[in-house]
Amino acid sequence: MKINALHIISYGKLKNLRIDITEGINCIYGENEAGKSTILAFIKAMLFGFGQSRGAESDRKRYAPWDGTVMAGEMEITIPSGRRLIIQRKSGRTPAQDICNVLDAVTGEPDSFELAEEIGIGENGFLRTFYVRQMGASFSGGDDDLTDKLINLALHGEEEIGYYKAIDILDEKMRFYMHKRGNGGEINTIKQKIMTLQSQIAEAELKNQELLQSMHRQKVLQEEITSLREKLATQDDGIAALEAQHALDTIHEAERQLSVREREAETVCASLQEIDASLQESDALQGEIDDIVYRVLPDKAGLQSTLRSDSISMWFFVILTIAFLGAGAFVSAYRWPLVAAAAIMAGLMLRSIISRSRHAAAIADAEEAEKQRDAALARFGCHSLQEYTERKAHRRALMEKRETILAQQAQIAAYVQKARETLDARIEDTIKTYGSLEMIAAQNPEKAMEETRRLQALLNSKMSEAGAIEGRLAASFSPEKQPDVLAAKLYAYQEELQAAEEEYQAISLASKTLREAFTALSQNFLPKLNALASSYFSVLTGKKENLLLDKQYQVSLDRTGIRPLQQFSGGTIDQAFLAVRLAMIQLAFPDNNMPLFLDDIFQQYDLARTQNAASLLTQFARDRQVILFSCRHMTMAGANIIEL
């Protein structure tokens, strides 16, 4: 893949910037803060997207446009087939809402080109191989295994997957089927299910034997029950005698009930006569006496109290009138005011006299009403209003009771009438069917019924036993616990166990084979990487040098003895790092022509080694693009210089 042009619409502080890129080496020059890192981040965004929004230092937040617009841009590329394509990306509010389009650069129509397939490497693998920074990585990786990562990159184009992940998946799958310690795992679980089913099948077969015996006994009982019912059906004489006796008993019971009802009717009539006599005695309590007895009487005590108050007021005003007149006769200076006051007192005296006369008349009326009420109560033999009220209440109770008894009398009379008619009809039907009542009474059905009762008792016993067996059969029968159903489940579990054991053996073999293949590949790959990295490092330093990488991600330099790389200068470390990266690309990605991106890697190089690096990169650029970002103006033969 080759990059032809970049069009930054809006990314970080850059806006509406177009950069044309050629084959070979492209040197993008700019001073600090000119936007070199932003352009490099833009290229990564066009290839892999704008990234996630989590974290304060995420690219989506770090390179958000300064003018508040969304991140957007285009990158034109040429793929190995020769077609030119345009990658368009625009950020959304969330990563899921980002937009990515791939267009044909000639027609502008959408293209079905699979970008991830063409790139052939993930973002992490890209940053660890094709993107080289000054001191961009450390060779003291601790638990990281450089050889394993390189082999993963060589086999899969992504160092985060591959051998270790495959081994973990296989080990996890093996643990799923069978734990290394204990009895856990799917295989042991299936075996336990099989043992449980085998036990259930044995138990079900034993129960089935018992059920078969019960079913046979049930069949025998049904035959015996049918035979007994047929015998009972032939007992006509006994049944006829029993029916005749029952009919006669029914007649006797009806006669008894009729006699009881007739006696009840007599009792009701006697009670009714007593009530009528009581009502005649209390008839006199009806009529105009209620108006007299229950008339509301004036408050005599209150009227008498008011009369006394009127008398006191009258004499008070009489005294004041005389006093004012006498004073007026002797005091000539105030004669007329005193005469006026005497006139007022005389008026008040007159009003008191009138009020006293009215209250005296009301008291007389109240006394007359009391006399009339007492006379009315005495006339009917009552000494108080309460006694009169109780007699009236008793009369009402007697009248209600009379109505109830009358209703009972009518009901009993209707029942007696109907009972007589029913009794007569039963007697008539019985005589027609069985002869006279005397003949029925003379019959002795015990002999005829003795065999019937014996057969009926035996039938009841057989039916009870048959019902108990049927209940046991119904309770014991469970379709899912039948031997054939359990056997089908057992067969399914046995097949599942076989498949699980075969899967476990296959996974175990795959794990063993993968480990052996990885060891062999690791042993072959690491010497090649050391040899190629050493040749590149020799070009950079101008000396015959040997770089040594071990499985612990440690790099040593063989110079008058093998020494850890950390004991050398920063420039030497950077050059060793570049040599290893170039070797990784050549070995791990021989068919991937992804451009190589270098971010200010020459800051710690001296002039000679800078020239050596330029020569090496020029040679390297024959097979792929090289895009170099630098804050120093560099002169490189055949390089496309782009100034920001």
C-alpha positions in Angstrom: 0.0 0.0 0.0 1.2 3.5 -0.9 0.0 6.9 0.4 -0.5 9.5 -2.3 -2.0 12.5 -0.5 -3.4 13.7 2.8 -6.3 16.1 3.1 -6.8 17.3 6.7 -10.2 18.9 6.8 -10.2 19.4 10.6 -7.9 17.6 13.0 -6.4 19.1 16.1 -5.1 22.6 15.3 -4.8 21.8 11.6 -7.5 22.7 9.2 -7.9 22.5 5.4 -4.3 21.2 4.9 -3.3 19.1 1.8 0.0 17.2 1.6 1.1 15.2 -1.5 3.3 12.2 -0.8 5.5 10.4 -3.4 7.2 7.0 -3.6 10.5 6.5 -1.8 11.4 8.8 1.0 9.3 11.7 2.1 10.7 14.1 4.7 8.1 16.3 6.4 10.0 19.1 8.0 8.7 21.6 10.6 9.8 23.3 13.8 8.4 22.4 17.1 4.6 22.9 17.4 4.4 22.9 13.6 2.0 19.9 13.7 4.2 17.0 12.7 2.8 14.7 15.5 -0.7 15.8 14.6 -0.1 14.8 11.0 1.3 11.4 12.1 -1.7 10.9 14.4 -4.0 11.9 11.5 -2.5 9.2 9.3 -3.0 6.6 12.0 -6.7 7.8 12.4 -7.3 7.4 8.7 -6.0 3.8 8.9 -7.5 2.6 12.1 -10.1 5.2 13.1 -10.3 8.0 15.6 -10.0 5.7 18.6 -12.0 5.4 21.8 -13.2 8.3 23.9 -12.1 6.8 27.3 -9.3 8.5 29.1 -8.2 12.0 29.3 -5.2 11.4 26.9 -7.2 9.5 24.2 -6.5 10.7 20.7 -10.2 11.5 20.2 -9.9 14.1 23.0 -6.3 15.1 22.4 -6.8 15.9 18.7 -10.3 17.4 18.9 -10.4 20.4 16.5 -9.7 23.6 18.2 -12.6 25.4 16.4 -15.1 23.0 17.9 -15.9 21.1 14.7 -15.8 17.4 14.2 -12.6 15.5 13.2 -12.7 14.9 9.4 -10.3 14.1 6.6 -9.3 12.1 3.6 -6.3 10.0 2.6 -5.6 8.8 -1.0 -3.8 5.5 -1.3 -2.7 3.1 -4.1 -3.2 -0.6 -3.4 -1.0 -3.3 -4.9 -3.5 -3.9 -7.7 -2.8 -0.4 -8.9 -6.2 1.1 -8.0 -6.3 4.4 -6.3 -8.8 4.8 -3.4 -9.8 7.6 -1.1 -10.4 6.8 2.6 -12.9 9.3 4.2 -13.5 9.5 7.9 -15.6 11.8 10.0 -16.1 11.5 13.8 -19.4 11.2 15.5 -20.6 11.9 19.0 -19.4 8.4 19.9 -17.1 5.9 18.3 -20.1 3.9 17.1 -21.4 7.0 15.2 -18.1 7.5 13.3 -18.4 7.5 9.5 -15.9 5.7 7.2 -16.2 5.6 3.4 -13.9 4.1 0.8 -14.3 5.6 -2.7 -12.7 4.9 -6.0 -10.4 7.9 -6.7 -11.2 7.9 -10.4 -15.0 7.5 -10.4 -15.8 8.8 -6.9 -18.1 5.8 -6.4 -18.2 3.7 -3.2 -15.8 0.8 -3.3 -16.0 -2.6 -1.6 -12.4 -2.5 -0.6 -11.7 -4.0 2.9 -9.3 -1.6 4.6 -8.5 -3.8 7.5 -7.7 -6.7 5.2 -5.4 -4.6 3.1 -3.5 -3.1 6.1 -3.0 -6.6 7.4 -2.0 -5.5 10.9 -3.8 -4.1 14.0 -3.2 -0.7 15.5 -0.9 -2.0 18.3 1.2 -4.0 15.8 1.4 -1.0 13.6 2.7 1.2 16.5 5.3 -1.5 17.4 6.6 -2.1 13.9 5.9 0.5 11.1 5.9 3.5 13.4 9.4 4.3 14.9 10.0 7.1 17.4 13.1 8.3 19.2 13.4 6.1 22.3 10.0 4.8 21.2 10.3 1.6 23.2 12.4 0.1 25.9 14.2 -3.2 25.6 13.6 -4.0 29.3 10.2 -5.4 28.9 10.1 -7.5 32.0 7.5 -10.3 31.5 7.1 -9.5 27.7 8.6 -12.0 25.4 10.0 -10.3 22.3 10.5 -13.5 20.3 6.9 -14.6 20.9 5.6 -11.2 19.9 7.6 -11.3 16.7 6.4 -14.8 15.8 2.9 -13.7 16.4 3.4 -10.7 14.1 4.9 -13.0 11.5 2.1 -15.5 11.7 -0.9 -13.2 12.3 0.0 -9.6 11.7 -1.1 -8.8 15.2 1.1 -9.3 18.3 -1.8 -9.2 20.7 -3.1 -12.5 19.4 -1.3 -15.7 18.3 0.6 -18.3 20.3 0.0 -17.2 23.9 -3.6 -16.4 23.3 -4.1 -19.7 21.4 -2.4 -21.6 24.2 -4.6 -19.8 26.8 -7.7 -20.6 24.8 -6.7 -24.3 24.5 -5.8 -24.5 28.2 -9.1 -22.9 29.1 -10.9 -25.3 26.9 -9.1 -28.3 28.4 -9.9 -27.0 31.9 -13.5 -26.7 30.8 -13.6 -30.4 29.9 -11.3 -31.7 32.7 -9.7 -30.0 35.6 -6.1 -30.9 36.3 -6.9 -31.4 40.0 -10.2 -32.6 41.5 -13.2 -34.0 39.7 -14.4 -30.8 38.0 -14.9 -30.3 34.3 -17.6 -31.1 31.7 -16.4 -34.7 31.2 -16.7 -35.5 34.9 -20.1 -33.8 35.0 -21.3 -36.0 32.1 -19.9 -39.1 33.7 -21.8 -38.2 36.9 -25.0 -37.8 34.9 -24.4 -41.1 33.2 -24.0 -42.8 36.6 -27.1 -41.1 37.9 -29.1 -42.2 34.9 -27.9 -45.8 35.2 -29.0 -45.9 38.8 -32.4 -44.4 37.7 -32.8 -47.0 35.0 -32.2 -49.9 37.4 -34.7 -48.4 39.8 -37.2 -47.7 37.0 -36.9 -51.4 35.8 -37.6 -52.6 39.3 -40.6 -50.4 39.6 -41.8 -51.5 36.2 -41.9 -55.1 37.4 -44.0 -54.0 40.4 -46.3 -52.1 38.1 -46.7 -55.0 35.7 -47.8 -57.2 38.6 -50.2 -54.5 39.8 -51.6 -54.2 36.2 -52.2 -57.9 36.1 -54.0 -57.9 39.4 -56.1 -54.9 38.2 -57.1 -56.9 35.1 -58.2 -59.9 37.3 -60.2 -57.6 39.5 -62.0 -56.0 36.6 -63.1 -59.5 35.4 -64.3 -60.4 38.9 -66.2 -57.0 39.2 -67.9 -57.6 35.9 -69.0 -61.1 37.0 -70.3 -59.8 40.3 -72.3 -57.1 38.5 -73.9 -59.7 36.2 -74.9 -61.8 39.3 -76.4 -58.8 41.0 -78.4 -58.0 37.9 -80.1 -61.5 38.2 -81.3 -60.8 41.8 -84.8 -59.5 40.6 -86.8 -61.1 43.4 -84.7 -59.6 46.2 -84.6 -56.2 44.5 -88.4 -56.3 44.1 -88.9 -57.2 47.7 -86.6 -54.5 48.8 -88.3 -51.9 46.7 -91.7 -52.9 48.0 -90.4 -52.7 51.6 -88.9 -49.3 50.8 -92.2 -48.1 49.3 -94.1 -49.1 52.5 -91.4 -47.4 54.7 -91.9 -44.3 52.6 -95.6 -44.3 53.2 -95.2 -44.7 56.9 -92.7 -41.9 57.0 -95.1 -39.7 55.1 -97.9 -40.5 57.5 -95.6 -39.6 60.5 -94.6 -36.3 59.0 -98.3 -35.5 58.2 -99.2 -36.2 61.9 -96.4 -33.9 63.1 -97.6 -31.1 60.9 -101.2 -31.5 62.0 -100.1 -31.3 65.7 -98.2 -28.2 64.8 -101.3 -26.7 63.2 -103.3 -27.3 66.4 -100.6 -25.6 68.5 -100.6 -22.6 66.2 -104.4 -22.3 66.4 -104.2 -22.3 70.2 -101.6 -19.6 70.2 -103.6 -17.5 67.8 -106.7 -17.7 70.1 -104.6 -16.5 73.0 -103.3 -13.6 71.0 -106.8 -12.6 69.8 -108.0 -12.4 73.4 -105.1 -10.2 74.4 -105.8 -7.9 71.4 -109.4 -7.5 72.4 -108.3 -6.3 75.8 -106.0 -3.7 74.4 -108.3 -2.3 71.6 -109.4 0.4 74.0 -105.9 1.9 73.9 -106.5 3.0 70.3 -108.1 6.3 69.2 -108.2 9.9 70.5 -106.3 9.1 73.7 -103.0 9.3 71.9 -103.6 13.0 71.1 -104.2 13.7 74.7 -101.6 11.6 76.3 -98.8 12.4 73.9 -99.6 16.2 73.6 -96.5 18.3 74.5 -97.2 20.3 77.8 -95.7 23.7 78.5 -92.8 24.0 80.9 -94.8 24.8 84.1 -91.7 25.3 86.3 -90.1 27.7 83.8 -93.4 29.7 83.5 -93.6 29.9 87.3 -90.0 31.1 87.5 -90.7 33.8 84.8 -93.9 34.8 86.7 -91.8 35.5 89.9 -89.3 37.5 87.9 -92.2 39.6 86.4 -93.6 40.3 89.9 -90.2 41.5 91.2 -89.7 43.8 88.2 -93.3 45.2 88.6 -92.8 46.2 92.2 -89.3 47.5 91.5 -90.6 49.9 88.8 -93.6 50.9 91.1 -91.1 52.0 93.8 -89.0 53.9 91.3 -92.0 55.7 89.8 -93.2 56.8 93.3 -89.6 57.9 94.2 -89.2 60.0 91.0 -92.6 61.7 91.5 -91.9 62.5 95.2 -88.5 63.9 94.3 -90.0 66.1 91.6 -92.5 67.5 94.1 -89.7 68.7 96.4 -86.9 69.6 94.0 -88.2 72.2 91.7 -84.9 72.7 89.9 -85.1 69.1 88.4 -88.8 68.7 88.4 -89.3 67.9 84.8 -86.4 65.5 84.3 -87.7 63.6 87.4 -91.2 63.6 86.1 -90.0 62.2 82.7 -88.0 59.5 84.5 -91.1 58.7 86.6 -93.1 58.3 83.3 -90.5 55.9 81.9 -90.5 53.8 85.1 -94.3 53.8 84.9 -94.2 52.4 81.3 -91.7 49.7 82.4 -94.0 48.9 85.3 -97.0 48.5 82.9 -95.0 46.2 80.6 -94.1 44.0 83.6 -97.8 43.8 84.7 -98.8 42.7 81.1 -96.1 40.0 81.0 -97.1 38.7 84.4 -100.7 38.4 83.3 -99.7 36.4 80.2 -97.4 34.0 82.1 -100.1 33.4 84.7 -102.6 32.4 81.9 -100.0 30.0 80.4 -99.5 28.4 83.8 -103.3 27.9 84.1 -103.3 26.2 80.6 -100.5 23.9 81.6 -102.3 22.8 84.8 -105.5 22.1 82.8 -103.6 20.0 80.2 -102.0 17.9 83.0 -105.4 17.3 84.5 -106.7 16.1 81.1 -103.8 13.7 80.6 -104.1 12.3 84.1 -107.8 11.8 83.6 -107.2 10.0 80.3 -104.6 7.7 81.8 -106.8 6.9 84.8 -109.7 6.2 82.5 -107.7 3.3 80.8 -106.2 2.1 84.0 -102.7 3.6 83.5 -100.9 5.5 86.2 -98.1 7.0 84.0 -97.3 7.8 80.4 -94.5 5.1 80.5 -97.1 2.4 81.5 -99.3 3.5 78.7 -96.4 3.4 76.2 -95.4 -0.1 77.3 -99.0 -1.4 76.8 -99.1 0.0 73.3 -95.7 -1.6 72.5 -97.0 -4.9 73.9 -100.1 -4.7 71.6 -97.9 -4.1 68.6 -95.8 -7.1 69.4 -98.9 -9.2 69.8 -100.2 -8.0 66.4 -96.8 -8.9 64.7 -96.8 -12.3 66.4 -100.4 -12.9 65.2 -99.4 -12.1 61.6 -96.5 -14.6 61.9 -98.7 -17.3 63.3 -101.3 -16.7 60.6 -98.6 -17.1 58.0 -97.4 -20.3 59.7 -100.9 -21.6 59.9 -101.4 -21.0 56.1 -98.1 -22.7 55.4 -98.8 -25.7 57.5 -102.3 -26.0 56.0 -100.8 -26.0 52.5 -98.2 -28.6 53.5 -100.8 -30.8 55.1 -103.0 -30.6 52.0 -100.1 -31.4 49.7 -98.8 -34.2 52.0 -102.3 -35.8 52.0 -102.4 -35.7 48.2 -98.9 -37.2 47.9 -99.6 -39.9 50.4 -102.8 -40.9 48.7 -100.9 -41.1 45.4 -98.1 -43.2 46.9 -100.5 -45.6 48.4 -102.3 -46.0 45.2 -99.1 -46.6 43.2 -97.7 -49.0 45.7 -100.9 -51.1 45.7 -100.9 -51.2 41.9 -97.2 -52.3 41.8 -96.9 -54.7 44.8 -100.5 -55.6 45.7 -102.1 -54.5 49.0 -100.3 -52.9 51.8 -101.0 -55.9 54.0 -99.2 -58.2 51.5 -96.2 -56.0 51.4 -96.1 -55.9 55.2 -96.3 -59.7 55.3 -93.3 -60.2 53.0 -89.9 -61.1 54.5 -87.2 -59.9 51.9 -84.2 -60.8 54.2 -83.7 -64.2 52.6 -83.9 -62.8 49.1 -81.7 -59.9 50.0 -79.1 -61.9 51.9 -77.3 -63.1 48.7 -77.7 -59.6 47.2 -76.0 -58.0 50.2 -73.2 -60.5 50.1 -72.6 -60.0 46.4 -72.8 -56.2 46.9 -70.2 -56.3 49.7 -67.9 -58.4 47.7 -68.3 -56.1 44.7 -67.5 -53.1 46.9 -64.4 -54.8 48.2 -63.1 -55.6 44.7 -63.8 -52.1 43.5 -62.0 -50.6 46.4 -59.0 -52.8 45.8 -59.1 -51.9 42.0 -59.3 -48.2 42.8 -56.3 -48.4 45.1 -54.3 -50.2 42.4 -55.3 -47.6 39.9 -54.3 -44.8 42.2 -50.8 -46.4 42.7 -50.4 -46.9 39.0 -51.4 -43.2 38.3 -49.0 -42.0 41.0 -46.1 -44.2 39.9 -46.4 -43.6 36.2 -44.2 -40.8 35.0 -43.3 -40.6 31.3 -39.9 -39.0 31.8 -38.9 -41.8 34.2 -39.7 -44.7 32.0 -36.8 -47.0 31.2 -36.9 -46.4 27.5 -36.9 -42.6 28.0 -34.1 -42.8 30.5 -32.2 -45.2 28.1 -32.5 -42.6 25.3 -31.1 -39.9 27.7 -28.3 -42.3 28.7 -27.4 -42.9 25.0 -27.4 -39.1 24.4 -25.1 -38.5 27.4 -22.8 -41.4 26.3 -22.5 -39.8 22.8 -21.9 -36.4 24.5 -19.2 -38.0 26.7 -17.5 -39.6 23.6 -17.6 -36.3 21.8 -16.2 -34.4 24.8 -13.4 -37.0 25.3 -12.6 -36.8 21.6 -12.6 -33.0 21.7 -10.4 -33.1 24.8 -7.9 -35.4 23.2 -7.9 -33.2 20.0 -7.4 -30.0 22.1 -4.6 -31.7 24.1 -2.9 -32.9 20.9 -3.3 -29.4 19.4 -1.8 -27.8 22.5 1.1 -30.2 22.5 1.7 -29.7 18.7 1.4 -25.9 19.0 3.9 -25.8 21.8 6.4 -27.9 19.9 5.9 -25.9 16.7 6.3 -22.7 18.6 9.5 -23.8 20.2 10.9 -24.9 16.8 9.8 -21.7 15.2 11.2 -19.6 18.0 14.5 -21.3 17.7 14.6 -20.6 13.9 13.2 -17.1 14.0 15.4 -15.5 16.7 18.8 -16.2 15.0 17.4 -14.7 11.8 16.2 -11.6 13.6 19.6 -11.2 15.4 21.5 -11.6 12.1 19.4 -9.2 10.1 19.2 -6.6 13.0 23.0 -6.9 13.4 23.6 -6.2 9.6 21.4 -3.1 9.8 23.1 -1.9 13.0 26.5 -2.4 11.3 25.4 -0.1 8.5 24.2 2.5 10.9 27.4 2.5 13.0 29.9 1.8 10.2 31.3 -1.0 12.2 30.9 -4.8 12.3 28.5 -5.1 15.1 26.4 -8.0 16.6 23.1 -7.4 18.3 21.8 -10.2 20.5 18.2 -10.5 21.5 17.1 -13.1 24.1 13.6 -14.4 25.0 13.4 -12.0 27.9 13.2 -9.0 25.5 16.8 -8.1 26.5 19.2 -6.7 23.8 22.9 -6.9 24.2 25.7 -5.6 22.1 28.8 -7.7 21.4 31.6 -5.1 21.5 34.7 -6.2 23.3 32.5 -8.6 25.2 28.7 -8.9 25.4 27.2 -6.0 27.3 23.6 -4.9 28.0 22.5 -2.2 25.6 21.6 0.1 28.5 25.3 0.6 29.1 25.7 2.5 25.8 24.8 6.0 24.7 21.3 7.2 23.9 22.2 7.4 20.2 23.5 3.8 20.1 20.3 2.7 21.8 18.2 4.5 19.2 20.2 3.0 16.4 19.9 -0.5 17.8 16.2 0.1 18.2 15.8 1.2 14.5 17.8 -1.8 13.4 15.6 -4.2 15.3 12.5 -2.5 13.9 13.7 -2.7 10.3 14.6 -6.4 10.8 11.2 -7.1 12.3 9.5 -5.6 9.3 11.6 -7.5 6.8 11.1 -10.8 8.6 7.6 -10.6 10.0 6.0 -8.7 7.0 7.8 -9.7 3.9 4.6 -9.3 1.8 3.1 -6.3 3.5 4.2 -3.0 1.8 2.8 -0.7 4.5 4.8 2.6 4.6 7.4 3.1 7.3 6.9 6.1 9.6 9.8 7.7 11.4 9.2 10.4 14.0 12.3 12.5 14.7 14.6 9.6 15.2 17.9 11.4 14.4 18.0 13.8 17.4 20.8 11.7 19.1 22.6 10.7 15.9 25.9 12.2 15.0 26.5 13.4 11.5 28.2 10.2 10.2 25.5 8.0 11.6 22.8 10.3 10.3 24.3 9.9 6.8 24.5 6.1 7.3 20.9 6.0 8.4 19.8 8.1 5.4 21.7 5.7 3.1 20.1 2.7 4.8 16.6 4.2 4.6 17.1 5.1 1.0 17.9 1.5 0.3 14.9 0.4 2.5 12.6 2.8 0.5 13.1 0.8 -2.7 10.5 -1.7 -1.4 8.2 0.6 0.5 7.4 4.2 1.3 9.3 5.9 4.0 7.8 9.0 5.7 10.2 10.8 8.0 9.1 13.6 10.3 11.9 15.8 11.5 12.3 19.2 13.2 15.7 19.6 11.4 16.1 20.3 7.7 17.7 17.3 6.2 19.2 16.6 2.8 18.5 13.2 1.5 19.2 12.0 -2.1 15.9 11.6 -4.0 13.8 12.6 -1.0 10.5 14.5 -1.3 11.0 17.4 1.1 7.7 18.8 2.6 7.9 21.9 4.7 5.2 22.9 7.1 
